[in-house]
Amino acid sequence: MTDTTELEHKRESLEAILQSLGRTLIAYSGGVDSAYLAYAAHQVLGDRMLAVIADSPSLARTHLSDALAFAGEQGIPVQVIPTAELDRPEYARNDANRCFFCKDELFTAMEAFRDAKGFDSIAYGVNLDDQNDFRPGQQAAKEHRVVAPLRQAKLSKMEIRQLAKTAGLRVWDKPASACLSSRIEYGRPVTPEALAVIEKGEDAIRGLGFRQLRVRHHGDIVRIEIAKDEMSRALTSEMATEFTRIFKALGFTFVTLDLEGFRSGSMNSLLPLEQFFPKAG
């Protein structure tokens, strides 16, 4: 737990950073990082900020509706803009750099919106911990000169959750959730059909009462990840029957439950080491 005084200094640093940005667009997905960033930007900038949600088949409908609901609860102005990353072959082929092309599409669309509407800056919700993970989207942000106020203020994921809880934001303990495309194994093309199957499967599992989960698409095989603190409910013959019924109906031949449980970014374990540690040119 971060010292209260230190966390307060970081919060003040974040506010100073936001104040310096002028009229700002916030890349907003509804997760705790982008939600807290949008909230803080609105507190500092008022009507000089706008939260922007990129809508495409890779965004689950439940996440879109919840993001809009949170913005409405907090009085945060929000705009939904369409993005077309699935139309880009380099995204759809789903190699290790897929996230770069997703963020490149997002920030290109936001730049056009910024210029048309007279905004000064674009910011997104990457945090201090994210620099230790494999995230090609951060390179796209760098190329588009998108600022990262949470990271600049040296805020970790845990600290952002603390600040959100202190502010009374209901999303403070919201489970992490990347886009639906991240559920498809690398090398398997991203298609609207595959994304729809994943979304239906995850909605069905949530309907069974599970909170933290992923549906991983491996072609004929589905690999279900459930948080370890919920695993005992999943490891019953009754639940096995339910999982089988749900995913056979969605077209999978084999239905599996991953005994390691939920791990954010578990698909990255399939990447060769040179993706993380590229050889010097």
Buried (B, 14 or more C-beta within 10 A) or exposed (E): EBEEEEBEEBBEBBBEBBEEBEBBBBBBBBBBBBBBBBBBBBBBBEEBBBBBBBEBBBBBEBBBEBBBEBBEEBEBBBBBBEBEBBEBEEBBBBBBBBBBBBBBBBBEBBBEBBEEEEBEBBBBBBBBBBEEEEBBBBBBBEEBEBBBBBBBBBBBBEBBBBBBBEBEBBBBEBEEBBBBBBBBBBEEEBBEEBBEBBBBBBBBBEEBEBBBBBBBBBEEBBBBBBBEEBBEEBEEEEBEEBBEEBBEEBEBEEBBBBEEBBBBEBBBEEEEEEBEEEEEE
